[in-house]
Amino acid sequence: MIASIKKACQIISCFSSDDPALGVGEIADRLDMHVSTTHHIVSTLCNEGVLMKDSRKKYRLGWRLLEWNNHVMFQQDVYDKAMPFVKDLISRFNGTAHIAMFDKGTVVFVLRVSSRDATPIQTYLGSRKPAYATSSGKVLLANNTIYLKETINRGLSNDGPNTITNIERLKKELAEIRKKGYSISDSENSDGMYGIAAPILSYSGEIIAAVNLVGPSSYMQGNHRDSMIQSVMNTAQSISKELGYIEV
């Protein structure tokens, strides 16, 4: 399987501005591969839209790569436009802030910024956490039934002392999150850590990401908890507006 993936990547890399169209034999010669193997992988890539066949029966890079590129550029757009607002959030509170996006039952952190004296937490750019056990993940699950179904299908396991593993209890909490417009996680993914998250909307009103603030439960549940919640929600709203969302 890994060898086939490697060969597929090598085939895609054969195409360039100098050689935008190549035949199976040309690809096989360049990579010193059997023609039958090359044809099999090329056909699969065509079926997935990664390659396309032209009128001369040669192959070119397909529309799927453009789609993937748009996803990458979109995430970069979120990163660039969110950064000033996230930095402002951690300048007022002591913690770590993330921008998270959903992927196959998990959340992926596409931005991470910590205040100078923040308690260290085990997250990094590109790290994944279970969606049902994080504040950012629960915001995304609360507003997308497809995300929720995909997450439940993966199974709910204990990640912290307060992790919700009962499906009906999780659904009940997600309904409350939809009403309130924000979510919390209290020792659900990491013992002693508390997160507050709110949804980020695209120009079309689709919830595409979440911003959260994470810190020790003792600090996050102090006298400024309500102010933190409002600030996280305000940060999410500001990022949404920057991405083109207009509230009606």
C-alpha positions as CSV (number, residue, x, y, z in Angstrom):
1,M,0.0,0.0,0.0
2,I,2.7,2.5,1.0
3,A,4.7,1.6,-2.1
4,S,1.7,2.3,-4.3
5,I,1.1,5.7,-2.6
6,K,4.8,6.5,-3.2
7,K,4.5,5.6,-6.9
8,A,1.3,7.6,-7.3
9,C,3.1,10.7,-5.8
10,Q,6.0,10.1,-8.2
11,I,3.7,10.0,-11.1
12,I,2.0,13.2,-10.2
13,S,5.4,14.9,-9.8
14,C,6.3,14.0,-13.4
15,F,4.0,16.7,-14.6
16,S,5.3,20.3,-14.9
17,S,4.9,23.5,-16.9
18,D,7.4,22.0,-19.4
19,D,5.7,18.7,-19.6
20,P,2.0,19.3,-18.9
21,A,0.8,16.2,-20.8
22,L,2.4,12.7,-20.7
23,G,1.5,9.3,-22.0
24,V,1.7,6.1,-19.9
25,G,4.8,4.9,-21.7
26,E,6.6,8.3,-21.1
27,I,5.7,8.1,-17.4
28,A,6.9,4.5,-17.1
29,D,10.2,5.3,-18.8
30,R,10.9,8.3,-16.5
31,L,10.2,6.3,-13.3
32,D,11.6,3.0,-14.5
33,M,8.3,1.3,-13.8
34,H,6.5,-1.4,-15.7
35,V,3.9,-0.1,-18.2
36,S,1.1,-2.3,-16.7
37,T,1.8,-1.0,-13.2
38,T,1.9,2.6,-14.4
39,H,-1.3,2.2,-16.4
40,H,-3.1,0.8,-13.3
41,I,-2.0,3.7,-11.0
42,V,-2.7,6.3,-13.7
43,S,-6.2,4.9,-14.3
44,T,-6.9,5.0,-10.5
45,L,-5.7,8.6,-10.3
46,C,-8.0,9.5,-13.3
47,N,-11.0,7.9,-11.5
48,E,-10.3,10.1,-8.5
49,G,-9.9,13.3,-10.6
50,V,-6.2,13.7,-9.8
51,L,-5.3,13.1,-13.5
52,M,-7.4,13.5,-16.6
53,K,-7.0,12.2,-20.1
54,D,-6.9,14.6,-23.0
55,S,-8.0,14.2,-26.7
56,R,-4.6,12.8,-27.6
57,K,-5.0,10.1,-24.9
58,K,-2.3,11.7,-22.9
59,Y,-2.7,12.6,-19.2
60,R,-2.7,15.9,-17.4
61,L,-3.1,17.0,-13.8
62,G,-6.8,17.0,-12.9
63,W,-9.4,19.2,-11.2
64,R,-9.0,17.4,-7.8
65,L,-5.6,19.0,-7.3
66,L,-7.2,22.4,-7.8
67,E,-9.8,21.5,-5.2
68,W,-7.2,20.4,-2.7
69,N,-5.2,23.6,-3.4
70,N,-8.3,25.7,-2.6
71,H,-8.6,23.9,0.7
72,V,-5.0,24.6,1.6
73,M,-5.3,28.3,0.6
74,F,-8.6,28.5,2.5
75,Q,-6.9,27.3,5.7
76,Q,-4.1,29.7,5.1
77,D,-6.6,32.5,4.7
78,V,-8.2,31.5,8.1
79,Y,-4.8,31.5,9.7
80,D,-3.7,34.9,8.4
81,K,-7.0,36.7,9.2
82,A,-7.5,35.0,12.6
83,M,-4.0,35.6,14.0
84,P,-4.5,39.3,15.1
85,F,-7.7,38.5,17.0
86,V,-6.3,35.4,18.6
87,K,-3.2,37.3,19.8
88,D,-5.5,39.9,21.3
89,L,-7.4,37.2,23.1
90,I,-4.3,35.7,24.8
91,S,-3.0,39.2,25.6
92,R,-6.0,39.6,28.0
93,F,-6.1,36.1,29.4
94,N,-3.5,33.6,30.4
95,G,-3.8,30.5,28.3
96,T,-3.4,28.8,24.9
97,A,-5.7,29.6,22.0
98,H,-6.4,27.4,18.9
99,I,-8.2,27.5,15.7
100,A,-9.5,24.0,15.0
101,M,-11.1,22.4,12.0
102,F,-12.9,19.1,11.8
103,D,-11.5,16.0,10.0
104,K,-12.8,12.5,10.2
105,G,-14.0,12.5,13.8
106,T,-11.1,14.6,15.1
107,V,-10.2,18.3,15.3
108,V,-7.0,19.5,13.7
109,F,-5.3,22.6,15.1
110,V,-4.4,24.9,12.3
111,L,-3.4,27.8,14.6
112,R,-1.9,27.7,18.1
113,V,-0.8,30.7,20.2
114,S,0.0,30.8,23.9
115,S,0.4,33.7,26.3
116,R,3.9,34.0,27.9
117,D,3.0,32.4,31.2
118,A,0.5,29.8,29.9
119,T,0.5,26.4,31.5
120,P,2.0,24.0,28.9
121,I,-0.5,21.8,27.1
122,Q,0.2,18.9,24.7
123,T,-0.9,20.5,21.5
124,Y,1.0,21.7,18.4
125,L,0.2,22.9,15.0
126,G,-1.4,20.1,13.1
127,S,-2.1,17.9,16.1
128,R,-5.4,16.1,16.4
129,K,-7.8,15.6,19.3
130,P,-11.1,13.7,19.5
131,A,-13.9,16.1,18.5
132,Y,-16.3,14.9,21.2
133,A,-13.7,15.5,24.0
134,T,-12.7,19.1,23.2
135,S,-14.4,22.4,23.4
136,S,-13.7,23.3,19.8
137,G,-14.7,19.9,18.6
138,K,-18.1,20.0,20.4
139,V,-18.9,23.4,18.8
140,L,-18.4,21.8,15.4
141,L,-20.3,18.7,16.2
142,A,-23.2,20.7,17.6
143,N,-23.8,22.4,14.3
144,N,-23.2,19.6,11.8
145,T,-25.1,16.3,11.9
146,I,-22.7,14.7,9.4
147,Y,-19.7,15.5,11.6
148,L,-21.5,14.0,14.6
149,K,-22.4,10.8,12.8
150,E,-18.8,10.4,11.6
151,T,-17.5,10.9,15.1
152,I,-19.9,8.5,16.7
153,N,-19.0,5.8,14.1
154,R,-15.4,6.0,15.3
155,G,-16.5,5.3,18.9
156,L,-16.3,7.3,22.1
157,S,-13.5,6.4,24.5
158,N,-12.3,7.9,27.7
159,D,-9.6,10.6,27.2
160,G,-10.0,12.3,30.5
161,P,-11.9,12.0,33.8
162,N,-15.0,13.8,32.5
163,T,-15.0,12.6,28.9
164,I,-18.6,12.1,27.6
165,T,-18.8,8.6,26.2
166,N,-22.6,8.2,26.3
167,I,-24.1,9.1,22.9
168,E,-27.4,10.4,24.3
169,R,-25.7,12.5,26.9
170,L,-23.4,13.9,24.2
171,K,-26.4,14.8,22.0
172,K,-28.1,16.6,24.9
173,E,-25.0,18.7,25.5
174,L,-24.6,19.5,21.9
175,A,-28.2,20.8,21.8
176,E,-27.4,23.1,24.7
177,I,-24.2,24.3,22.9
178,R,-26.4,25.3,19.8
179,K,-28.6,27.4,22.1
180,K,-25.7,29.1,23.9
181,G,-23.4,29.6,21.0
182,Y,-20.3,28.3,22.8
183,S,-19.0,25.2,24.4
184,I,-16.8,24.2,27.3
185,S,-14.7,21.1,28.1
186,D,-13.7,20.5,31.7
187,S,-11.0,17.7,32.1
188,E,-12.6,15.9,29.1
189,N,-9.4,15.6,27.0
190,S,-6.8,16.4,29.6
191,D,-7.1,16.2,33.4
192,G,-7.2,19.6,35.0
193,M,-7.6,21.6,31.8
194,Y,-10.6,23.7,30.8
195,G,-11.5,25.0,27.4
196,I,-14.0,27.5,26.0
197,A,-14.8,27.5,22.3
198,A,-17.1,29.4,19.8
199,P,-17.8,28.8,16.1
200,I,-16.2,30.6,13.1
201,L,-18.5,31.2,10.1
202,S,-17.6,31.6,6.5
203,Y,-19.1,34.3,4.2
204,S,-21.9,31.9,3.4
205,G,-22.8,31.4,7.1
206,E,-21.3,27.9,7.2
207,I,-19.5,27.0,10.4
208,I,-16.1,26.0,9.2
209,A,-13.9,26.2,12.3
210,A,-13.8,27.0,16.0
211,V,-11.6,29.2,18.2
212,N,-10.9,28.2,21.8
213,L,-9.0,29.3,24.8
214,V,-7.6,26.6,27.1
215,G,-6.0,26.8,30.5
216,P,-6.0,25.2,34.0
217,S,-9.5,24.6,35.4
218,S,-8.7,26.6,38.5
219,Y,-7.9,29.7,36.5
220,M,-10.5,29.4,33.7
221,Q,-13.3,29.0,36.2
222,G,-12.3,32.0,38.3
223,N,-14.1,35.3,38.6
224,H,-13.4,36.2,35.0
225,R,-15.0,33.1,33.5
226,D,-18.0,35.0,32.1
227,S,-15.7,37.6,30.6
228,M,-13.6,34.8,29.0
229,I,-16.7,33.2,27.5
230,Q,-17.8,36.6,26.0
231,S,-14.3,37.3,24.7
232,V,-14.0,34.0,23.0
233,M,-17.4,34.5,21.4
234,N,-16.4,38.0,20.3
235,T,-13.1,36.7,18.9
236,A,-15.0,34.1,16.8
237,Q,-17.4,36.8,15.6
238,S,-14.6,39.1,14.6
239,I,-12.8,36.4,12.7
240,S,-16.1,35.4,10.9
241,K,-16.6,39.0,9.8
242,E,-13.0,39.2,8.6
243,L,-13.8,36.1,6.5
244,G,-16.7,37.9,4.9
245,Y,-19.6,36.7,7.1
246,I,-22.3,39.4,7.4
247,E,-24.7,38.9,10.3
248,V,-28.4,39.5,9.4
